[in-house]
Amino acid sequence: MKKILLSLLFACCCVLTATAQDYNITTAGQGAEGNYLVKVSVAMKGKEKGQDAEAIVKRYAVHGVMFRGLMAANGYAQQKPLISDPNLETTKSEWFNAFFESGAYKKYVTIVNSSLLSTKIGKKDYELSATLVVNKESLLKYLQDEGIVKGFSNLW
């Protein structure tokens, strides 16, 4: 029983742990005011049953907006990340782990209808991609309310 639980925990952690080379995020067009329209591509190793593809691309979309910003594409400008301190994910890892593991990030992102694709790119490898809308303004306000980033009100 312990082995099964540990295996499941390890599988979940592997799916939800991001490194710099695991995904790409670019701007995908003009979103409504306060929103980013983004394209996310996630390289996956070995397709395991039970993975929630929607949750994976949503997680990386929010992570990318917070920590990477958006690469310029299709004539749209590059966008800076919401969090300018590259070490913050490590120094406040407990907060970020809870934010992503609880699924709290999901309320700041939606998938554009019929845009989620899974493409096989090797014998066991595949890529998930989707176009998503990230509510940048609400996410930024939440980060400010939680004390993760400083807002303009702290300047006065």
Buried (B, 14 or more C-beta within 10 A) or exposed (E): EEEEEEEEEEEEEEBBEBEEEBBBBBBBBEBEEEBBBBBBBBBBEEEEEEBEBBBBBBBBBBBBBBBBBBBEBEEBEEBEBBBEEEEBBEEBEEBBBEBBEEEEBBEBBBBBEEBBBBEEEEEEEBBBBBBBBBBBEEBBBBBBEEEBBEEEEEEE
